[in-house]
Every structure is written in C-alpha cells, then in structure tokens.
Amino acid sequence: MKLISVALYKEGVTDFFQRNEVVLFCIGLIVLLFLIIVIIVAIVRTQKMKMKEQLQNAIEECTQLKNAFIANMTHEIRTPLNAIVGFTTVLAETDNLSSEERMSFLEEINENKDVLIQLVDDLLDYSKIEAHTMEYNDVEVDINALIQEICLAENRHSYPSGIQIEFVERLPQCRFRIDRERFTQVVSNLLKNALKFTEQGSIKIGYRQLSNGNFYFYVVDTGCGIDEENRKVIFERFVKMNYNIRGTGLGLAISKSIVEHYGGGIGVESKKHEGATFYFTLPASMKYNEYGKF
C-alpha cells in the first residue's frame, strides 16, 4: 500500500511539472533575472562609492595643491617685492650713498625684477599648457651656438658658489627644426635648477646622438642630489625640493611638457648627496638637413 502511495505521489508530481513546465520555467527565469539585477545594483553601488571616494580624494588633493600654491606664490612674490621696495626707498631717501653702493642697490633691484618676471612667465606658460594653447614657432636652430649662448648668459651671473657651467660634449654640427625660445627654456631651467642646488664642484652640459638616432641632452651637477621619493615627483607641478630656495616649482613641469610636445622624454638620475644628472631626449626627426652642411 505504501509503495502504491509513493508511486502515485511521484506520478502526481511528474504530471504537475509537465503541465506547468512553462510556468515554472518563467518563474525560474524571473528569479534569475532578479538575482542578476540585485548583483548589478550592488556592483553599480560599489562603483559609485569608489568613484565618490576618488572624487573626494581628488577634491582634497586639489584643495591642498591650491593652498600650497597660494602660500608659495605669496612668499615668492612678496620676497622680491620687499627687496625692490626696500632698495628703492634707500636710493630715494639717502643722499650720501657712494656710486658703488648705488650700483650695488640697482643690481639687487634688477635681480629681483628678473625673479618677478620669471615667476609671471612660468605662471603664464603653465596656464597655456593646462589650456592646451601653448604656441610653438619652429625655425632652424644651431644647437651648438644656442647652448653656448645659454652657458655664457648664465656664467655672467655672480653665484655664491662661483661655479661656471662647462659645455663638455657636442656634435661637430647640429641643427634642429624647433622653437628656439622653448628649447632655450628647457636648457635654462635644467641649468638654473643645477645652480640652485650645487654649492661646490661643477656643472656640465652636453649632448650626443644615441645608437637609435635620438639625441640625448644632459646636465650633470655635483650638488646635494635627490632621494628616491623626490625623484618620483620632481617633474610634477608645484614640487619644490627646498622651499627656502626661490622658485615656483613649475620650471621642470614646463620643461617636461615642452620636451614631450616634440616626442621626447625627460628624466633624472641621482642619489642623495651624490649630485644629479637631468636629461632629456629628442627624436632623430628633429635634425634639420634641408640645406646640407654649414
């Protein structure tokens, strides 16, 4: 009797499933879709939370950068302005100054004026880079003559260390089709950076052509060097290794943008207390050969 009941039950269940197969399939499909929707909603919610967290971190980072920028610029502008106002006041109100003293004050005023101009130029250039409106006027440039000219201009300044820049390696001749002002800006930024952090020893600049045809430019100094942490961020905006030294923290970032515009790369090799080698490369296609040799 029990076996008969079991058989009848199984037959009833089988019959039920056969008669309601479509309905059960639809119910199963609905349950599956519901589970998929729940999973998708959970994933979207998680992604939104991550995006919100990333956005919040980005906002906090921008706020910190803005505050650091304002504080840095306030200091950078106030320092030369105070010097200019101070020396100008002394010149205007003091009658018994010697010609040497007057000349010294005028040199200080002129030097601080140059600092202000450089600061404004850096800010304008960086704003152009951010807005993608930086202009390039490519012309034929004699690289040897231009680097020599930059070195002579920098060596005319009186630095406390008394270091003179040496142009130690070059090709017999080399011409590029490049923006003269922008190329000068890159080289000058690297040299000025080396001069800021080198109290004794030497600063050398040179360039060579690599086996792949690209051109390798370098500035080597015997300064304080850069640790690994600072090497990773040295080409970022508003980064300064020493906030007691004048500068906007934009020079290397601007140089990086200019070099990358021409398809090159920029970098640094250094260790703390062992000097630094800043370098940049430019592609072989930069070389200008239309009119042959000089």
Residue pairs with C-beta under 8 A, 6 or more apart in sequence:
17 24
65 237
65 238
68 238
69 238
72 238
72 240
72 243
72 248
72 249
73 119
73 123
73 248
76 119
76 246
76 247
76 248
77 116
77 119
79 112
79 115
79 246
80 112
80 113
80 115
80 116
80 119
81 112
81 116
83 108
83 109
83 112
84 109
84 112
84 113
84 116
87 105
87 106
87 108
87 109
88 109
90 97
90 105
91 97
91 102
91 105
91 106
97 105
115 246
119 248
122 248
122 250
122 251
122 254
123 248
123 250
125 134
125 185
125 250
125 254
126 237
126 250
126 253
126 254
128 134
128 135
129 254
129 257
134 257
134 258
134 261
136 179
136 182
136 261
137 179
137 180
137 181
138 177
138 178
138 179
139 177
139 178
139 179
139 180
140 175
140 176
140 177
140 288
140 290
141 175
141 176
141 177
141 178
141 180
141 183
141 288
142 173
142 174
142 175
142 294
143 170
143 171
143 174
143 175
143 176
143 183
143 207
144 170
144 171
144 173
144 174
146 180
146 183
146 184
146 187
147 167
147 170
147 187
147 205
147 207
148 167
150 184
150 187
150 188
150 191
151 165
151 166
151 167
151 191
151 205
154 165
154 188
154 191
154 192
154 195
155 164
155 165
159 195
160 199
161 195
161 198
161 199
161 200
163 195
163 198
163 200
163 201
163 202
163 203
164 203
165 191
165 195
165 203
165 204
165 205
166 202
166 203
166 204
166 205
167 204
167 205
167 206
168 204
168 205
168 206
169 206
169 207
169 208
170 206
170 207
171 207
171 208
171 209
173 293
173 294
174 207
174 215
174 287
175 287
175 288
175 289
175 294
176 183
176 282
176 286
176 287
176 288
177 286
177 288
178 262
178 282
178 286
182 258
182 261
183 258
185 254
185 255
185 258
186 255
186 258
186 259
186 280
187 205
187 217
187 219
189 251
189 252
189 254
189 255
190 205
190 219
190 255
190 278
190 280
191 203
191 205
191 219
192 251
193 219
193 251
193 252
193 278
194 203
194 219
194 220
194 221
194 223
194 276
194 278
195 203
196 242
196 245
196 246
196 247
197 221
197 223
197 224
197 241
197 242
197 245
197 276
198 221
198 222
198 223
198 224
198 275
199 223
199 224
200 222
201 221
201 222
201 223
201 275
202 220
202 221
202 222
203 219
203 220
203 221
203 222
204 219
204 220
204 221
205 217
205 218
205 219
205 220
206 217
206 218
207 215
207 216
207 217
207 218
208 215
208 216
209 215
209 216
209 284
210 216
210 281
212 284
213 283
213 284
214 264
214 281
214 282
214 283
214 284
215 281
215 282
215 283
215 284
215 286
215 287
216 279
216 281
217 279
217 280
217 281
217 282
218 277
218 278
218 279
219 277
219 278
219 279
220 275
220 276
220 277
221 275
221 276
221 277
222 275
223 275
223 276
224 272
224 273
225 270
225 271
225 272
225 273
225 274
225 275
225 276
226 234
226 241
226 268
226 270
226 271
226 272
226 276
227 271
227 272
230 239
230 241
231 268
231 270
233 239
234 241
234 252
234 268
235 252
235 253
235 255
235 256
235 266
235 268
236 253
237 249
237 250
237 253
238 248
238 249
238 250
238 253
239 249
239 252
239 253
240 247
240 249
252 266
255 266
255 280
256 266
259 265
259 266
259 280
259 281
259 282
260 266
262 282
262 283
262 286
263 282
263 283
263 285
264 280
264 281
264 282
264 283
265 280
265 281
266 278
266 279
266 280
266 281
267 278
267 279
267 280
268 276
268 277
268 278
268 279
269 276
269 277
269 279
270 276
270 277
